[in-house]
Amino acid sequence: MVAAYAPPFARLRPLTGEFRNLYTVLAALFVAVIAAWALAPGVFTSQDPFVGITANNFQSPSWQHLFGTDQLGRDILTRVIHGTRSAVLTALLAVAIGLLAGSVVGLVAGFFGKGVDAVLGRVIDTLLAIPGFLLAVIVVVSLGFASVNAAIAVGISSIAVFARLIRSETLRVKNRAFIESSQLIGGGKVVVLFRHVLPNVYRSVLALAVLQFGLAIINVSALAFLGYGNPPPSPDWGLLVAEGKDFFYRYPWFVYAPGIVMVLSVLALNQLSKSIGRNRA
């Protein structure tokens, strides 16, 4: 008998799923570490993130100081760990603002349709036409420089993204048979909207929320880098990069250490978002 022809690299295809699962597990573990840093930074380091030993300044990464020390002798890893809480909480607040406001706009536009959808649709299109980070800068400059205001600014800039998805999901769900049945047996529009449409719409939003959480970390850190967040000596991730840029050519770990943590956090959240989307599909 003639052996069946196997296309090149066919044996590698099953491994794709295995590697994909491995990346998801690694991403989940990294996100768990970041969450632990945010919840209990003192468990991972006993050093002071604000006060250092001057004699230990500009030390390169070593077993004693994994991320090195800064110009004041402060352990950079300690400052990154203590800055995690601000980054995570600010990003969570931003996602919550964007999700709640975007839900209201998207649900109302998709469910009621006609003139309401036309007006709110133009609002969504206008917000999407403005670069998100530029809108966040405008808002935070108007509100004042603080991490809470940065969260509000980033949250406002993400409203249109959530609203667009929720509107499209509402349009898909509202014509289902069980929605029409609920209306036929006397269910009011508000009751049908919140009891039947909303739960089915939010199944599609989780992946986007995780993805936006990573983007919020980047945007909040970028605002802190520009000086629109908490003032020094706060260990905000963006502020750590801003402080280290003046020493970058001689002491690159000032920038690389917090930068790598930010990048890995966003990549891990992006991988989790893809995994959630695949599982839903």
N, C-alpha and C positions, 0 to 999 in steps of 0.2 A: 504493500500500500504506500501511496505517496503521502508524505507528511504534509499537513496543512501549512500553508505559508503564513508566517507571523510577521507583521510589519515591523520595521525597525523601532526599537525602544518600546515595543508593546509591553514587555515585561516591567517596564518602569512605571506604567500607568497606575497600577494598584498602589504603588508607593506614594503617588501624589496625595491621595487621601490621607495616608499615614503621616506624611510630613505636614500636611495641612492641620491635622489634629494635634501634632506635636507643637506646631507654632501657636495654636490656640491655647494649649495647656501652658506653654511658656508665657504667653501673653497674660493669661489669667493669674499665673504665679507672680508676675511682675506687678500687675495691678494690685494684687493682694499685699505685696510689700509696700507699695506706695500708700495704700489705705492704712496699713499698720503704722507707717511713718507719720501719717496725718493724725491718727487717733492717739498714739502713745509714743511721741518722739523720744521721751526720756528713757524708754526701754532700750533703745538702740545706741544711745550715746549719753555719757554723763558730763560732757564738756559744755561750757557756756557758749551759746552761739553769738553773744554780743561782746564778751570780754575775752581777749586772748593774752598770750604771753609774748611780749615784744621780742624777746630773745629768740623766739621760734618763728619769726616772720620769714616769708619767702621760701619755706621748705618745700622741696619737690615731693611728689607722692611717694609714700613708703608704707611699711606695715603699721607704723605708728600713726601716720596721717594718710589714709588711703587716697584722699583727694588733694593732699598738700595743705599748706597754710597760706593765708593772705598777708597783706602788708602790715597788719596789726597782730599777726601771730594767731589768728583765730582759725580753728580747724574748719576747712571748707565743707567736708562731709557733714559735720555737725550743723553748719548753717543751711546746707541743702535739706537735711532731714527736718529741721525746725521750720524751714520755709515751705515744706510740703503742705502743711495744714492750710496756710493762707492760699496757696495755689489751688488746692482741691476744693476748699469751701467756696472760694470766689467763683471757680468754674461751675460748681454745682448750682450756686445761686443764679448764675447767668443762664444756665440751661433751664432751670425752673422758670425763670421769667419768660424766656423765649417760648418754652413749651406751653405755659398757661395762657399767655396772651395769644400765641399762635393758634392754640386750640379753639379759643373763643372765636377768633376771626375765621378760621378755616371751617369750623362746624356751622356757624351762622351762614357763611357764604355758600357752602355746599348744600346745606339742608333746605334753606328757604329759596335759594336761586333767584332767577329773574333780576329785578332791579337791585336787590341787596347784593347778589353775586356780582353784578356788573360794577357796582361802586366799590365793594371790598376787593374785587379782583384787580381793579386799577390801583388800589392802595398797595396791594401785594406786589404788583408789577413795578410800582415806583420804588418800593423799598429794595426789591431785587436789583433794580438798575443802579443803586448806589453801592459801591464797594463796602463790604461789611466792616472792615477795619477802619475805613475813613469815617463811616457813620459812628462807630464806637468812639473814635477820637473826638468828633464833634460833640457827642453827648457828654463824655467825661469832662471836656473842657467847660461845658455849660454847667455841669453839676458840681465840679470841684475835684481836687486830686485826693483820692482815697480808694482803698481796695473795694469797698462796698459800691462806690460810684462807678468803678471800673466794671464790676459785675453787672450793674444796671445797664451800663453802656453796651457791653458785649451781649447781654440778654436782648436788648432792644434790636441790635443788629441781626439777631438770629430769628426774630419773630416771623419774618416773611418766609424763611425756609420751612419752619414747622407749619405755618398756615397753608403753604402750597401743598404739602404732602397730605395734611389732614383734610383739606378741601377735596382733593382728588379721591381720597379714601371714602369720604362722606358721600360723594357722588356715586361711587361704586356700590356702597352699602345700602343707601336709602331706597334703591329700586328692588331690593331683595324681597322675596315673598313674605318672609316673617315680619318685615317692616310694614308692608301693606296690610297684613293680617292684623297687626297691632292697631293700625289706624282704623280698620273696619270695625273692630270690636269696641271702639270708642276711646282709644288712647289719644290724649292731647299731644300736640306737636312737641311741647316741652318735655313731657313724659317719655315719648318715643325717642326724642333726641338723646336724652341723658340715660335712659334705661336700656335702650336697644342699639342705637347708632354708636354712641360713644365707646362702649366696651369693645365693639368689633373694630372700630377705627384704631384704637390704641394698640392693637396687636402689631400694627405695622410701624409704630412710632418708636419702639424701643431701640431698634438698630440705629435709627437716625439720632436718637438722643445720646447714645453712646458715642457715635461719631462726632456729634456737636460738642460733647464733653471734652474730647481731645482738642478740637479746634478752639474751644473756650480757654483751655490751658495756654495754648499758643498766643491767643489774642490778649489774654490778661497779662501774660508774661511780657508781651511786646509793649503793652501800655506801661507796665512797671519799668521796662527798659528805657522808655522815653520820659520817665519821671511822673507819670500820671497815676501812680499807685501809692503805696505807703512810702514814707520818706525813710532814708537811712537812719539808724543801722538795721532796719528791717531785713530779714534774710529772704525776701521774696526772690523767686528764681530769676525773674527778669532783671531785678535790681542787682543780683549777684553778677550777672553777665555784664551789666552796665558798669559796675565798679571794676570789673576785671579787664575791661577793654583797654584801659590805659596802660596795663602791664602785660598785654597779650604777647608782644614780641619776645620778651625775656622770660615770662612766666605764663605760658599758654594754658596751664591747668586751671588758672583763674576762670577762664571762659569755657574750656572743654568740659570740666566736671559738671557744672549745673546744666550746660547745654546738652550733654549726652543724656542726662536724666530726663530732661524735657522731651528730647527726641524719642527716646525709648518709651516714655509714657504715652506719647501720641501714637506711636506705631503699635503698641500693645492694645490700646483702645480701638484703633482702626481694625486690627485683626479680630478683636472680639465683636465689633460691629459687623464685619463680614460673616463671621461664624453665625451670629444671630440671624442675619438675613438669609443665609443658606438653609438653616434649620427651619425657618418659617416657610421657605419655598418648598 
